[in-house]
Structure formats: C-alpha cells, structure tokens
C-alpha cells in the first residue's frame, strides 16, 4: 500500500515525458542531480560541524552571540522606521 509498483512508475515516467518532453529530460536530470548533491554536501557540512566535544561546548556561546546580533539588528531597523 505504501510502495509504488512498476505500473505506478510507468505512469510517472509517461507523465514526466509528456510534461517536460524528451529533449529537456537530460537537463532536468542534471539539475536534479546537482540539487541532490548540493543538499547532501550541505547536510554533511552541518553534521561535520556538530562533531566533537569542543563544538558542543561552543554551540551555546555561538547561539548567544547570534541572538545578540539579531536583537541589535531589530533595534536598528525599528529605530530607522521610527
């Protein structure tokens, strides 16, 4: 019930061919591959940044620093609007 059968995949392929046409499929595949690769790279960088005990200790400090910056930016933008 949750999986897709061969029949469902054939319907999806036919719809994609009708919508995008056979000439645009290589570019579509390339763009999709680049998007997936970029997503995986960003995910890996994020998880690499969270590894190690030192990073875990620094995380609250970075969060507080970012919070201060955001608060200052909000104050500046509200002053400029007034």
C-alpha positions, 0 to 999 in steps of 0.5 A: 500500500505504501510502495509504488509498483512498476505500473505506478512508475510507468505512469510517472515516467509517461507523465514526466515525458509528456510534461517536460518532453524528451529533449529537456529530460537530460537537463532536468536530470542534471539539475536534479542531480546537482540539487541532490548533491548540493543538499547532501554536501550541505547536510554533511557540512552541518553534521561535520560541524556538530562533531566533537566535544569542543563544538558542543561546548561552543554551540551555546556561546555561538547561539548567544552571540547570534541572538545578540546580533539579531536583537541589535539588528531589530533595534536598528531597523525599528529605530530607522522606521521610527 
